[in-house]
Amino acid sequence: MPRRRNSRRVKPPPFEYHAPVTVDEACALLASLEDAKVLAGGQSLVPLLNFRLARPAHLIDINRIGGLDRVYERDGGVAIQALTRQSAVEDSDLVGRVCPLLGAAVRLVAHRVIRNRGTVCGSLAHADPASELPAVLLALGGHVVVRSTRGDRVIEAGALFHGVMETALAQDELLIEAWFPASAAPFAIVEESRRHGDFALAGVVRAADRLALFGVAPTPVLADPRDPANGLRPSGDLEATPEFRLHLVRVLTEKAFAA
């Protein structure tokens, strides 16, 4: 009998593949190509490609660039370079000593097999509103360093996230490093999801007296711990109603400040 074609098979749309070996080469490609996407870990981008939700004309794979996977201490915090895997941050003694909030947040990202490939900087650049790491950067008041053929610039966390999967990065800029300030106690990250590793229905990050929320707005947002749901208008979906997400914000904030 003839084999039936699997109509559910997914594959990415056609694109031109580029594999630079230096940061300068990657920036030159971004400056010269229209409609290009950067591939680091690919744990967010590849599913979007496979489901045809992203259709870039060019894919710039930066994994062949050497010396871009360091975790190091500077300016009273921890710097995470663009190709540093989430699992490396999870296992880092330096992160555990200087910024344990970041380590706690990374352990909530999906599953270990995903973290072995996914990158911290990729999560920030992807800017999924339900992601833990953008909220941690915002709660701590960190920043990212981006590079282009014009040079480097620093983008503070409060100015980085513009909307659902939208950031302040220009089309020709490469996010090369994220900087997380030291997280002194008390700190906490608490989220609610259907299953471990799923995206959060709602989540909160406490860094001393600062509170950041995720999963309840188009971007991570800072909130007043005394009234964290004030002004929020979360969307509803098959997973949770807006009212339930507001309820979760209040309950999770209480847990975070009781921790």
Backbone torsions as a table, in degrees:
resi	resn	phi	psi	omega
1	MET	NA	144.1	177.8
2	PRO	-68.1	143.3	179.5
3	ARG	-75.9	132.7	179.1
4	ARG	-77.2	139.7	176.3
5	ARG	-73.4	134.3	178.7
6	ASN	-79.1	105.8	-177.0
7	SER	-72.2	-12.9	-179.1
8	ARG	-90.9	-4.3	179.7
9	ARG	-63.1	136.6	-179.3
10	VAL	-119.0	146.0	175.8
11	LYS	-152.9	155.9	-175.7
12	PRO	-71.2	157.1	173.0
13	PRO	-70.0	163.5	-179.1
14	PRO	-66.2	143.7	176.2
15	PHE	-152.9	163.6	175.8
16	GLU	-95.3	129.6	-173.2
17	TYR	-97.2	135.6	178.0
18	HIS	-131.1	141.3	-178.0
19	ALA	-133.2	76.4	179.9
20	PRO	-65.8	156.1	-179.9
21	VAL	-113.6	-0.9	174.8
22	THR	-136.6	158.6	176.3
23	VAL	-63.5	-40.6	180.0
24	ASP	-61.1	-39.6	178.8
25	GLU	-65.9	-40.8	178.3
26	ALA	-63.1	-42.0	179.6
27	CYS	-66.4	-37.7	177.6
28	ALA	-63.8	-39.3	176.6
29	LEU	-63.8	-45.0	179.2
30	LEU	-61.8	-34.6	-179.5
31	ALA	-73.6	-27.5	-172.9
32	SER	-101.2	-16.0	-175.2
33	LEU	-105.9	141.9	173.8
34	GLU	-94.8	142.2	175.1
35	ASP	59.5	59.2	178.7
36	ALA	-113.3	146.7	175.0
37	LYS	-121.7	147.0	178.9
38	VAL	-96.4	134.7	177.0
39	LEU	-110.4	120.4	174.0
40	ALA	-116.0	-84.9	175.8
41	GLY	-83.4	-34.8	176.7
42	GLY	79.3	4.1	-175.8
43	GLN	-72.8	-18.8	173.7
44	SER	-103.5	-42.1	-174.7
45	LEU	-70.0	-43.8	-174.8
46	VAL	-61.5	-44.1	174.8
47	PRO	-59.3	-37.9	177.5
48	LEU	-63.8	-38.6	177.1
49	LEU	-65.5	-45.2	-176.0
50	ASN	-63.9	-33.5	179.2
51	PHE	-93.0	9.4	177.1
52	ARG	61.6	24.8	175.2
53	LEU	-84.3	-16.8	172.3
54	ALA	-128.4	135.8	-177.4
55	ARG	-135.5	61.7	178.7
56	PRO	-69.0	148.4	176.2
57	ALA	-77.3	-25.3	-177.2
58	HIS	-136.0	141.7	175.3
59	LEU	-120.1	122.6	-178.0
60	ILE	-108.1	105.2	-177.7
61	ASP	-88.1	113.2	-175.5
62	ILE	-95.0	8.8	-173.7
63	ASN	-70.1	-14.5	178.2
64	ARG	-89.1	-0.8	178.8
65	ILE	-79.3	123.1	-179.2
66	GLY	-84.3	156.7	174.6
67	GLY	69.7	26.1	-177.9
68	LEU	-122.2	28.8	-177.0
69	ASP	-130.7	31.2	-177.9
70	ARG	-86.2	151.1	165.6
71	VAL	-120.7	118.0	-176.5
72	TYR	-145.7	161.8	-176.5
73	GLU	-94.3	132.8	172.6
74	ARG	-155.6	147.4	172.3
75	ASP	52.6	37.0	177.3
76	GLY	75.5	19.5	178.9
77	GLY	-150.6	-163.0	-177.5
78	VAL	-120.8	129.7	176.3
79	ALA	-101.7	132.5	-178.7
80	ILE	-119.3	118.5	-177.7
81	GLN	-82.0	169.1	-165.8
82	ALA	-62.6	-31.6	-177.2
83	LEU	-102.8	13.6	175.9
84	THR	-72.8	121.2	-179.4
85	ARG	-73.5	149.6	179.8
86	GLN	-60.1	-35.1	178.6
87	SER	-64.7	-34.3	177.4
88	ALA	-66.1	-37.3	176.1
89	VAL	-67.9	-41.8	178.1
90	GLU	-57.9	-39.1	-175.7
91	ASP	-90.1	-3.9	-172.0
92	SER	-73.8	123.6	174.1
93	ASP	-65.4	-35.6	178.9
94	LEU	-62.2	-46.6	178.1
95	VAL	-62.0	-42.6	179.4
96	GLY	-61.8	-30.8	-179.0
97	ARG	-85.0	-43.4	-172.3
98	VAL	-93.0	-41.4	-175.0
99	CYS	-136.8	67.5	-178.3
100	PRO	-61.8	-23.8	175.8
101	LEU	-61.0	-40.8	178.2
102	LEU	-63.0	-43.0	177.9
103	GLY	-61.8	-40.5	178.6
104	ALA	-64.9	-38.3	-179.3
105	ALA	-68.7	-42.2	-178.8
106	VAL	-60.9	-36.2	-179.3
107	ARG	-66.1	-15.1	177.0
108	LEU	-90.5	-7.4	-176.8
109	VAL	-78.4	110.1	173.1
110	ALA	48.1	-128.7	-178.7
111	HIS	-129.1	164.7	-174.5
112	ARG	-56.5	-38.8	-179.0
113	VAL	-62.8	-32.9	175.4
114	ILE	-72.1	-42.7	-177.9
115	ARG	-67.9	-22.5	176.8
116	ASN	-65.6	-21.3	-178.6
117	ARG	-114.8	-37.9	-177.4
118	GLY	-66.0	151.6	-179.0
119	THR	-115.2	151.9	176.9
120	VAL	-64.4	-48.1	-178.6
121	CYS	-64.8	-34.8	176.7
122	GLY	-63.3	-39.4	177.2
123	SER	-63.0	-40.3	179.1
124	LEU	-67.4	-42.5	-179.4
125	ALA	-68.5	-32.7	179.3
126	HIS	-69.8	-36.8	172.2
127	ALA	59.8	42.9	173.0
128	ASP	-69.2	129.2	-176.2
129	PRO	-65.1	-18.3	178.3
130	ALA	-94.5	5.7	-177.8
131	SER	-82.5	144.0	-177.6
132	GLU	-74.0	-40.0	-168.5
133	LEU	-67.9	-39.9	174.0
134	PRO	-58.4	-37.8	179.5
135	ALA	-68.0	-35.5	177.5
136	VAL	-66.1	-44.7	178.0
137	LEU	-58.9	-40.9	-179.9
138	LEU	-69.0	-44.4	-178.9
139	ALA	-62.1	-38.0	-178.6
140	LEU	-82.1	-15.6	-176.5
141	GLY	74.3	40.3	179.2
142	GLY	-85.4	-166.1	179.0
143	HIS	-154.8	170.5	173.5
144	VAL	-122.1	156.1	175.2
145	VAL	-112.2	126.7	178.9
146	VAL	-119.9	151.6	-176.9
147	ARG	-130.7	144.6	173.4
148	SER	-143.3	-177.1	176.9
149	THR	-66.6	-13.2	177.8
150	ARG	-86.0	-12.5	-178.7
151	GLY	123.9	-166.4	-178.7
152	ASP	-98.9	151.9	168.7
153	ARG	-146.8	153.8	179.9
154	VAL	-103.8	132.9	176.2
155	ILE	-117.9	117.7	178.7
156	GLU	-68.6	151.5	-176.4
157	ALA	-56.2	-38.5	-178.3
158	GLY	-66.1	-18.3	180.0
159	ALA	-108.2	-0.9	-171.8
160	LEU	-80.5	-41.9	-170.1
161	PHE	-97.2	120.3	-175.1
162	HIS	-105.1	-24.7	-177.4
163	GLY	179.1	-169.5	-179.9
164	VAL	-61.7	112.2	-179.1
165	MET	56.3	35.2	176.7
166	GLU	-128.7	134.0	179.3
167	THR	-130.0	178.0	178.2
168	ALA	-82.2	-1.0	178.0
169	LEU	-64.7	134.6	173.3
170	ALA	-76.4	163.2	-176.8
171	GLN	-58.8	-29.6	-176.0
172	ASP	-98.8	12.7	-176.3
173	GLU	-105.3	142.9	178.0
174	LEU	-113.9	127.1	176.6
175	LEU	-77.1	112.9	-174.0
176	ILE	-104.5	-16.4	-176.9
177	GLU	-162.8	144.9	172.2
178	ALA	-119.3	140.2	-180.0
179	TRP	-119.9	124.0	-179.7
180	PHE	-112.5	119.9	176.3
181	PRO	-62.0	159.3	176.6
182	ALA	-58.1	140.9	180.0
183	SER	-107.0	99.9	177.2
184	ALA	-80.7	150.1	176.1
185	ALA	-67.3	149.1	2.2
186	PRO	-86.5	145.2	175.1
187	PHE	-144.1	159.8	178.6
188	ALA	-165.7	151.1	168.0
189	ILE	-134.0	125.8	-175.9
190	VAL	-134.2	134.7	179.4
191	GLU	-142.4	164.1	176.1
192	GLU	-125.8	126.1	177.4
193	SER	-138.8	161.6	-179.8
194	ARG	-63.6	-42.6	179.1
195	ARG	-138.9	155.3	176.4
196	HIS	-58.4	131.0	179.8
197	GLY	95.1	-16.0	176.0
198	ASP	-73.2	161.5	172.7
199	PHE	-63.2	145.8	-176.0
200	ALA	-72.5	138.3	168.6
201	LEU	-69.0	-34.1	175.2
202	ALA	-164.1	151.0	179.1
203	GLY	-154.9	156.2	179.3
204	VAL	-133.9	147.1	175.4
205	VAL	-124.1	124.9	175.6
206	ARG	-107.9	128.1	173.2
207	ALA	-128.8	96.0	-171.6
208	ALA	58.7	-115.3	-178.8
209	ASP	-96.8	1.7	179.8
210	ARG	-92.6	143.4	-178.9
211	LEU	-130.1	127.3	174.3
212	ALA	-120.4	141.0	-178.9
213	LEU	-111.9	148.6	173.6
214	PHE	-140.5	154.6	-179.0
215	GLY	83.8	4.2	-174.9
216	VAL	-127.9	6.7	-179.0
217	ALA	-157.0	168.2	179.7
218	PRO	-62.2	-20.7	176.8
219	THR	-138.3	166.5	167.6
220	PRO	-63.1	146.0	-176.3
221	VAL	-135.0	147.3	170.6
222	LEU	-82.0	144.9	-176.5
223	ALA	-140.5	160.5	176.0
224	ASP	-81.2	119.1	-178.9
225	PRO	-58.4	-24.7	-179.0
226	ARG	-75.8	-24.7	179.7
227	ASP	-149.4	69.9	-169.5
228	PRO	-66.4	-22.6	-177.5
229	ALA	-89.4	-2.6	-176.7
230	ASN	-63.5	124.9	178.2
231	GLY	82.8	-6.1	179.8
232	LEU	-76.3	140.8	173.8
233	ARG	-134.9	70.0	-178.3
234	PRO	-66.4	153.6	177.2
235	SER	-83.5	161.8	175.2
236	GLY	-110.4	155.5	177.5
237	ASP	-153.9	-167.3	-178.9
238	LEU	-67.3	-20.1	-178.2
239	GLU	-84.7	-36.4	-174.5
240	ALA	-161.5	144.9	174.9
241	THR	-81.2	161.8	175.0
242	PRO	-57.6	-39.8	-179.1
243	GLU	-63.2	-39.3	179.9
244	PHE	-67.9	-37.2	178.2
245	ARG	-65.6	-38.9	176.3
246	LEU	-63.4	-40.9	176.6
247	HIS	-60.8	-43.9	179.7
248	LEU	-61.7	-40.6	179.4
249	VAL	-57.5	-45.1	-179.3
250	ARG	-65.3	-46.0	-178.0
251	VAL	-65.9	-44.5	-178.4
252	LEU	-67.2	-35.6	176.4
253	THR	-63.3	-42.4	176.5
254	GLU	-58.9	-42.7	178.7
255	LYS	-64.5	-43.1	-178.2
256	ALA	-63.4	-38.3	-177.3
257	PHE	-88.1	-6.1	171.4
258	ALA	-95.1	-12.0	-176.2
259	ALA	-68.2	NA	NA
